[in-house]
Amino acid sequence: MSKTDYDLLAAEIEKVQNAATPNMPISVMLQEAENLEHWVQEDKPLLTAAGLDWKVVESINPRAGALRYIQGEWNKEFQSKDEAQKEWNLRSPEAYSLHDELIHHGLFAYRNMPDVLTKVQRIADGSGHADMIQDLTDLAALGKANPAPLTAIGVDLALFDKAGVLSEEMADLLARANGSRMHSNVTVQTRNKAYTYLKEAMDEVRRCGQYVFWRNEERKRGYVSQYMKVKVNKSREKASE
C-alpha cells in the first residue's frame, strides 16, 4: 500500500521546493499524521465552514504512506551500507596484508629485472583503499606474467590468484560500504520532500483547527503536535535554569 501511495504521489513529491529536514523521528511523524486524520473527522462541518478544503484531510493518509515507503527504502540502504562497512572492516586487513606481502616478494624476486621491478615500484606507490584494490589486480597480472623469479624464491603462485579474486570482492564491498553515495543522497532528498509534502497538509489542517477551536482547549489539543509541544517545553525549561 505504501509503495502504491508513493507511486501515485511521486510526481507531486518531486515538485516540492525547499524540502525540510525532519525535525522529529519519521515514525513519530507518521503516528501524528494518523492521529490527526482520525481526530478531524467529527469536526468536518466546522473546519470546512472555516475554509478548509477537505481534500487536504483526505490526502494525509496517502501522503503518509508515501513517506513510509521512501523512509523504508532509505532504511534498507542505510542497513546495507552499515553491514558492508562492518564486513570491510573485518576483511580489509587481510587484503592490505596480501598487498604488502606480494610487493615484498616482487621487489626481491624481480631485483634483476629492471623493467618488471619498476612496475612493482610503481604499484607500491600510492595509498588509499581504491589504490590497494587496483594494486591487487595489477600484482596478480604481473605475477602471472612473470612466474619464474617468484618460483625461484619459493613464493606460492596461488597468492597471485588470490589477489585477483580478492581485488574483485573488495571492490564490490567498498562500493557497498560507500553506500552508492549519490543514490543514497537522492533517496534522502526524496524522503525530505515526502516529509515536507506530508507536513504541508498537516500544518494546513492544524492551523485551521487551532483557529476554529481557539476557545476549546479539549478539541484544540488534537491540532497540536504533541512531540513538538514537549520539545518546546523542555527547551524553555532548560533556558530558564
Salt bridges, closest charged atoms under 4 A:
ASP7 OD2 - LYS3 NZ 3.01
GLU12 OE2 - LYS15 NZ 3.33
GLU14 OE2 - LYS193 NZ 3.06
GLU32 OE1 - ARG206 NH2 2.92
GLU42 OE1 - ARG219 NH1 3.66
ASP43 OD2 - ARG219 NH2 2.71
GLU73 OE2 - LYS76 NZ 2.91
GLU77 OE2 - HIS183 ND1 2.91
ASP82 OD2 - LYS86 NZ 3.60
GLU87 OE2 - ARG91 NH1 3.76
GLU94 OE2 - LYS162 NZ 3.13
ASP100 OD1 - HIS99 ND1 2.99
GLU101 OE2 - HIS105 NE2 3.23
ASP135 OD2 - HIS99 NE2 2.85
ASP161 OD1 - LYS144 NZ 3.40
GLU169 OE1 - ARG91 NH2 2.63
ASP172 OD2 - ARG176 NE 3.20
ASP203 OD2 - LYS199 NZ 2.75
GLU218 OE2 - ARG221 NH2 3.14
